[in-house]
Amino acid sequence: MEWTEKYRPRTLDDVVGNKKAVQSLLTWARAWESGKLPKKRAVILAGKPGCGKTTAAHALASDMGWGVIELNASDTRNADAIRRVATAGALNQTFTDRGEFLRSDSGGRKLIILDEADHIHGNVDRGGIRTILETIRKTQQPIILIVNDLYQLTRHSSSFKTLTQTIRFQGVGSRSIKPVLRRIAAAEHVEVDDLALDMIAERTSGDLRSAINDLQALATGRTYIGGEDVDDVGKRDNRVTMYDAVRTILKSDNVRAARKAAQETDEDPEFLLLWLSENVPSEYKELPDLARGMEAVARADLFLNRARRTQNYRMWAYASDMMSAGVATAKDREYRFYTQYRFPLWLASMGRTRALRQTQASLSRKLQRHCHTSDSVARDDLIPFYRMMFDADGAF
């Protein structure tokens, strides 16, 4: 049995870290017990993996005496599946785990948990987002959406802001992780020296679940774990989302933090540059800050173009410094208000016009072959000419 399940907290009091977030979650839950439906019938628990979001949701259900209906990433989450499971549970009366029927108007509750809701996208989950919003509007039962990347969910619809309450979970500090590891090791009769505990707790970057998994992996076949044994696990992959990287760069003026965020996105510099050019104007409200920030973006773009033109990709390092440290230090002060960062509109536009561009490219290749001309002439000269002829005479 995995130790993460064996030692999962069963009550909110046992959840490690994020006390403020846990209290906000409990306050929201108690509003359901008042006899009236709360204004926000769903909450979004947002935070990096392993910080306790799912554990807190299940612990809340246990503390409140609620049953649980759960959909996670391993389930089909298209519109039909969500209506069949989550929507049906949200609108209908509920049963206890012992099979006793409870009416919601007399206090019977069942918590609906949609885990990894930010991963609902594409053809596989077609219609899922729209159905989730419909369910939240009509629900008679509490709903919790769990996401690692808040933007990946909310970018689909602004209705998430008005219909839900967002509660942010932070990574668990190494000082909080260490006692948990020590307690689990003692329960499993494994001796772990202090250095090894420090190494495991620190290298998982606030991911308590990963720390427990690492401890279990190290304990397999051992009764003692020393600092030298921890190297067997290897360093965790700590890549951050593009949303997190942009937020770190724009909210902080720390050069080291900005550089680290840019490096850990594991994306090409051009992609990060598009995100920054889209969002710097939304963040930097003072004109001098905006001017310096966009100048840093422009200089980064200049280095990227030179690298592409000369094939000298060492210039990527200069571009990366300009778009991370350069943008971060462009402001005179930190902007502490919340900013909803946007996906680059240019990329979104390219996605929307992909079918049109593919049709144009196909037509261009055919004209090139039949008219014995170059692709650029077919695209730039012939296609506009034929378009004008079609517009003038539909029978052409």
C-alpha positions as CSV (number, residue, x, y, z in Angstrom):
1,M,0.0,0.0,0.0
2,E,1.3,3.4,-0.9
3,W,2.3,5.4,2.2
4,T,0.6,8.6,0.8
5,E,-2.8,6.7,1.2
6,K,-1.9,4.9,4.3
7,Y,-1.0,8.1,6.2
8,R,-3.4,10.5,4.4
9,P,-5.0,12.9,6.9
10,R,-8.6,12.1,7.7
11,T,-9.6,15.4,9.3
12,L,-8.8,19.0,8.5
13,D,-6.9,19.4,11.8
14,D,-4.4,16.8,10.5
15,V,-3.8,18.6,7.2
16,V,-0.2,19.9,7.1
17,G,0.3,23.6,6.3
18,N,-2.1,26.0,4.5
19,K,-4.0,26.7,7.7
20,K,-5.5,29.9,6.2
21,A,-6.7,28.1,3.1
22,V,-8.1,25.2,5.2
23,Q,-10.0,27.7,7.4
24,S,-11.5,29.4,4.3
25,L,-12.6,26.0,3.0
26,L,-14.3,25.2,6.3
27,T,-16.0,28.6,6.4
28,W,-17.5,27.9,3.0
29,A,-18.6,24.4,4.0
30,R,-20.4,25.7,7.1
31,A,-22.4,28.1,5.0
32,W,-24.1,25.0,3.5
33,E,-25.2,24.0,7.0
34,S,-27.1,27.3,7.5
35,G,-30.2,26.1,5.7
36,K,-29.7,28.4,2.8
37,L,-27.7,27.8,-0.4
38,P,-24.5,29.9,-0.3
39,K,-23.9,32.5,-2.9
40,K,-20.8,30.6,-4.1
41,R,-21.9,27.0,-4.5
42,A,-18.5,25.8,-5.7
43,V,-14.9,26.5,-4.7
44,I,-11.7,26.1,-6.7
45,L,-8.7,24.7,-4.7
46,A,-5.7,25.9,-6.7
47,G,-2.1,25.1,-6.0
48,K,0.9,23.1,-7.1
49,P,0.8,19.3,-6.9
50,G,1.3,17.7,-3.5
51,C,0.3,20.7,-1.4
52,G,-2.8,19.0,0.1
53,K,-5.8,20.1,-2.1
54,T,-7.4,16.7,-2.6
55,T,-6.6,15.6,0.9
56,A,-8.3,18.7,2.3
57,A,-11.4,18.1,0.2
58,H,-11.8,14.6,1.5
59,A,-11.0,15.6,5.0
60,L,-13.6,18.3,4.8
61,A,-16.2,15.7,3.7
62,S,-15.2,13.5,6.7
63,D,-15.4,16.4,9.2
64,M,-18.8,17.6,7.9
65,G,-20.3,14.0,7.6
66,W,-20.8,14.4,3.9
67,G,-20.6,11.6,1.3
68,V,-18.4,12.0,-1.7
69,I,-18.9,11.8,-5.5
70,E,-15.5,12.2,-7.3
71,L,-14.4,12.4,-10.9
72,N,-10.6,12.5,-11.5
73,A,-8.3,12.5,-14.5
74,S,-8.5,8.7,-15.0
75,D,-12.3,9.0,-15.6
76,T,-13.9,10.1,-18.9
77,R,-14.9,13.8,-18.3
78,N,-16.9,14.7,-21.3
79,A,-20.3,16.4,-21.1
80,D,-22.2,13.1,-20.9
81,A,-20.0,11.6,-18.1
82,I,-20.2,14.8,-16.1
83,R,-24.0,15.0,-16.4
84,R,-24.3,11.3,-15.5
85,V,-22.1,11.5,-12.4
86,A,-21.5,15.0,-11.1
87,T,-24.7,16.8,-12.4
88,A,-26.9,14.0,-11.3
89,G,-25.4,14.1,-7.8
90,A,-25.6,17.9,-7.7
91,L,-29.3,18.1,-8.5
92,N,-30.7,15.0,-6.9
93,Q,-31.2,14.0,-3.2
94,T,-28.4,12.0,-1.6
95,F,-27.7,8.8,0.3
96,T,-25.4,8.2,3.2
97,D,-22.6,5.6,2.9
98,R,-24.9,3.3,4.8
99,G,-27.6,3.7,2.1
100,E,-29.9,5.9,4.1
101,F,-31.8,8.4,2.0
102,L,-31.4,12.1,3.1
103,R,-33.1,15.1,1.6
104,S,-30.9,18.0,0.9
105,D,-33.5,20.4,2.3
106,S,-33.2,18.6,5.7
107,G,-29.4,18.8,5.8
108,G,-28.3,15.8,3.7
109,R,-25.2,16.6,1.8
110,K,-22.8,14.9,-0.6
111,L,-19.6,16.7,-1.7
112,I,-18.9,16.6,-5.4
113,I,-15.1,16.7,-6.2
114,L,-13.8,17.2,-9.7
115,D,-10.0,16.6,-9.4
116,E,-7.6,18.0,-12.0
117,A,-10.3,20.1,-13.5
118,D,-7.7,22.2,-15.3
119,H,-6.9,19.1,-17.5
120,I,-10.4,19.1,-19.1
121,H,-9.8,20.2,-22.6
122,G,-9.6,19.1,-26.2
123,N,-11.7,16.6,-28.1
124,V,-11.6,13.9,-25.4
125,D,-13.4,16.1,-22.9
126,R,-15.6,17.9,-25.4
127,G,-18.4,20.0,-23.8
128,G,-17.0,19.3,-20.3
129,I,-16.3,22.9,-19.3
130,R,-19.8,24.1,-20.3
131,T,-21.4,21.2,-18.4
132,I,-19.4,22.0,-15.3
133,L,-20.6,25.6,-15.4
134,E,-24.2,24.5,-15.9
135,T,-23.8,22.1,-12.9
136,I,-22.5,24.9,-10.6
137,R,-25.4,27.2,-11.5
138,K,-28.0,24.5,-10.7
139,T,-26.4,22.5,-7.9
140,Q,-28.1,21.7,-4.6
141,Q,-24.9,20.1,-3.3
142,P,-21.4,21.6,-2.6
143,I,-18.8,21.3,-5.4
144,I,-15.0,21.4,-5.2
145,L,-12.9,21.9,-8.3
146,I,-9.2,21.0,-7.8
147,V,-6.6,22.5,-10.2
148,N,-2.8,22.8,-10.4
149,D,-3.0,25.7,-12.9
150,L,-5.9,28.0,-12.2
151,Y,-5.5,29.8,-15.5
152,Q,-5.8,26.6,-17.6
153,L,-9.4,26.3,-16.1
154,T,-10.5,29.9,-16.0
155,R,-9.3,30.8,-19.5
156,H,-12.2,28.8,-20.9
157,S,-14.8,31.1,-19.4
158,S,-15.0,34.2,-17.2
159,S,-18.0,32.6,-15.5
160,F,-15.7,30.7,-13.2
161,K,-14.8,34.0,-11.5
162,T,-18.5,34.9,-10.7
163,L,-19.7,31.5,-9.9
164,T,-16.9,30.1,-7.7
165,Q,-14.7,31.1,-4.7
166,T,-11.0,30.5,-5.3
167,I,-8.9,29.2,-2.4
168,R,-5.1,29.1,-3.1
169,F,-2.9,26.4,-1.5
170,Q,0.8,27.0,-1.2
171,G,3.6,24.4,-1.3
172,V,4.3,22.9,2.1
173,G,7.4,24.2,3.7
174,S,10.3,21.8,4.3
175,R,10.1,22.5,8.1
176,S,6.5,21.2,8.0
177,I,7.4,18.2,5.7
178,K,10.2,17.0,7.9
179,P,8.1,16.1,11.0
180,V,5.6,14.2,8.8
181,L,8.5,12.1,7.3
182,R,9.9,11.4,10.7
183,R,6.5,10.2,12.1
184,I,5.9,8.0,9.1
185,A,9.4,6.5,9.3
186,A,8.9,5.7,12.9
187,A,5.6,4.0,12.2
188,E,7.3,1.9,9.6
189,H,10.2,1.1,11.8
190,V,12.7,2.7,9.6
191,E,15.5,4.8,11.1
192,V,16.3,8.0,9.1
193,D,19.1,10.4,10.0
194,D,18.4,14.1,10.3
195,L,20.4,15.0,7.1
196,A,18.4,12.5,5.0
197,L,15.2,14.0,6.3
198,D,16.4,17.5,5.4
199,M,17.4,16.4,1.9
200,I,14.1,14.7,1.1
201,A,12.1,17.6,2.5
202,E,14.0,20.3,0.6
203,R,14.4,18.7,-2.8
204,T,10.7,18.2,-3.4
205,S,10.0,21.9,-3.5
206,G,6.9,21.9,-1.3
207,D,5.4,18.7,-2.7
208,L,4.6,16.6,0.4
209,R,3.2,13.7,-1.6
210,S,6.4,13.4,-3.5
211,A,8.4,13.6,-0.3
212,I,6.5,10.7,1.2
213,N,6.8,8.7,-2.1
214,D,10.6,9.3,-2.0
215,L,10.8,8.2,1.6
216,Q,8.9,5.0,0.8
217,A,11.2,4.3,-2.2
218,L,14.3,4.8,-0.1
219,A,12.9,2.6,2.7
220,T,12.3,-0.4,0.4
221,G,14.8,-3.1,1.5
222,R,16.3,-0.8,4.2
223,T,15.9,-0.3,7.9
224,Y,18.2,2.7,7.9
225,I,18.4,5.7,5.5
226,G,21.4,8.0,5.5
227,G,22.2,11.2,3.6
228,E,24.2,9.2,0.9
229,D,21.1,7.0,0.2
230,V,18.9,10.0,-0.8
231,D,20.9,10.4,-4.0
232,D,19.3,7.2,-5.2
233,V,16.1,9.0,-5.8
234,G,17.5,11.8,-7.9
235,K,16.3,15.4,-8.0
236,R,12.7,16.0,-8.7
237,D,11.4,17.6,-11.9
238,N,10.5,21.1,-10.7
239,R,9.3,22.6,-13.9
240,V,6.7,25.4,-13.5
241,T,3.8,26.3,-15.6
242,M,4.0,29.3,-18.0
243,Y,1.4,31.1,-15.8
244,D,3.6,30.7,-12.7
245,A,6.7,31.8,-14.5
246,V,5.0,35.0,-15.8
247,R,3.6,35.8,-12.4
248,T,7.0,35.4,-10.8
249,I,8.7,37.6,-13.3
250,L,6.1,40.3,-13.2
251,K,5.3,40.3,-9.5
252,S,8.9,40.1,-8.2
253,D,11.9,42.3,-8.6
254,N,14.3,39.5,-7.6
255,V,16.7,38.7,-10.4
256,R,17.6,35.2,-9.2
257,A,13.9,34.3,-8.8
258,A,13.0,35.7,-12.3
259,R,15.9,33.8,-14.0
260,K,15.0,30.6,-12.2
261,A,11.3,30.9,-13.2
262,A,12.3,31.4,-16.9
263,Q,14.6,28.4,-16.8
264,E,12.1,26.0,-15.2
265,T,9.4,26.5,-17.7
266,D,11.1,24.1,-20.1
267,E,9.8,26.1,-23.0
268,D,11.5,27.8,-25.9
269,P,12.4,31.5,-25.1
270,E,10.1,32.6,-28.0
271,F,7.1,31.2,-26.2
272,L,7.9,32.9,-22.9
273,L,8.5,36.2,-24.9
274,L,5.0,36.0,-26.4
275,W,3.5,35.6,-22.9
276,L,5.4,38.5,-21.5
277,S,4.7,40.9,-24.4
278,E,1.0,40.0,-23.9
279,N,0.9,40.5,-20.2
280,V,3.5,43.3,-19.3
281,P,0.9,46.0,-20.3
282,S,-1.7,44.4,-18.0
283,E,0.7,44.3,-15.0
284,Y,2.8,47.5,-15.3
285,K,0.4,50.4,-14.8
286,E,3.0,53.2,-14.4
287,L,4.1,54.5,-17.8
288,P,7.9,54.5,-17.0
289,D,7.6,50.9,-15.7
290,L,5.7,49.9,-18.8
291,A,8.3,51.6,-21.1
292,R,11.2,49.9,-19.4
293,G,9.4,46.5,-19.4
294,M,8.5,46.6,-23.0
295,E,12.1,47.8,-23.9
296,A,13.4,44.7,-22.2
297,V,10.9,42.6,-24.1
298,A,12.0,44.3,-27.4
299,R,15.7,43.7,-26.6
300,A,15.0,40.0,-25.9
301,D,13.2,39.8,-29.2
302,L,16.3,41.3,-30.9
303,F,18.6,38.7,-29.4
304,L,16.3,35.9,-30.4
305,N,16.1,37.1,-34.0
306,R,19.9,37.4,-34.1
307,A,20.2,33.8,-32.8
308,R,17.8,32.5,-35.4
309,R,19.5,34.4,-38.2
310,T,23.1,33.5,-37.3
311,Q,22.4,30.1,-35.8
312,N,24.3,31.3,-32.8
313,Y,22.1,30.0,-30.0
314,R,24.4,31.2,-27.3
315,M,22.4,34.5,-27.7
316,W,19.5,32.8,-26.1
317,A,21.1,33.3,-22.8
318,Y,21.1,37.1,-23.4
319,A,17.5,37.0,-24.5
320,S,16.5,34.9,-21.4
321,D,18.2,37.4,-19.1
322,M,16.4,40.4,-20.7
323,M,13.0,38.8,-20.6
324,S,13.4,37.5,-17.0
325,A,15.7,39.7,-15.0
326,G,15.3,42.7,-17.4
327,V,11.5,42.7,-17.2
328,A,11.4,41.9,-13.4
329,T,13.7,44.9,-12.6
330,A,12.0,47.3,-15.0
331,K,9.5,48.4,-12.4
332,D,10.1,50.9,-9.5
333,R,7.8,49.0,-7.2
334,E,6.0,45.6,-6.9
335,Y,2.4,45.5,-8.1
336,R,0.4,43.6,-5.4
337,F,-3.0,43.6,-7.0
338,Y,-4.3,40.4,-8.7
339,T,-3.8,40.2,-12.4
340,Q,-5.5,37.6,-14.7
341,Y,-2.7,36.7,-17.1
342,R,-3.8,36.0,-20.7
343,F,-2.8,33.4,-23.2
344,P,-1.0,35.3,-26.1
345,L,-3.7,36.6,-28.4
346,W,-1.4,36.1,-31.4
347,L,-1.2,32.3,-30.7
348,A,-4.9,32.1,-30.1
349,S,-5.6,33.8,-33.4
350,M,-3.2,31.4,-35.2
351,G,-5.2,28.6,-33.6
352,R,-8.5,29.9,-34.7
353,T,-7.3,30.6,-38.3
354,R,-5.5,27.3,-38.7
355,A,-8.1,25.7,-41.0
356,L,-8.2,28.8,-43.2
357,R,-4.4,28.9,-43.5
358,Q,-4.2,25.2,-44.3
359,T,-6.8,25.7,-47.1
360,Q,-4.8,28.6,-48.4
361,A,-1.6,26.7,-48.3
362,S,-3.2,23.8,-50.2
363,L,-4.6,26.1,-52.8
364,S,-1.2,27.8,-53.1
365,R,0.5,24.5,-53.8
366,K,-2.0,23.6,-56.5
367,L,-1.6,27.0,-58.2
368,Q,2.1,26.7,-58.0
369,R,2.0,23.4,-59.8
370,H,-0.5,24.4,-62.5
371,C,0.8,27.9,-63.1
372,H,4.5,27.0,-62.9
373,T,5.2,29.7,-60.4
374,S,6.7,30.1,-56.9
375,D,4.8,29.5,-53.8
376,S,5.1,33.2,-52.8
377,V,3.7,34.4,-56.1
378,A,0.8,32.0,-55.9
379,R,0.0,33.0,-52.3
380,D,0.6,36.8,-52.5
381,D,-0.5,37.6,-56.1
382,L,-2.7,34.9,-57.6
383,I,-4.9,34.0,-54.6
384,P,-5.9,37.6,-53.9
385,F,-6.6,38.1,-57.7
386,Y,-8.9,35.0,-57.9
387,R,-10.6,36.0,-54.6
388,M,-11.5,39.4,-56.2
389,M,-12.9,37.5,-59.3
390,F,-15.0,35.3,-57.1
391,D,-16.3,38.2,-55.2
392,A,-17.2,40.1,-58.3
393,D,-18.9,37.1,-60.0
394,G,-20.1,34.1,-57.9
395,A,-20.6,32.0,-61.1
396,F,-16.9,32.3,-62.0
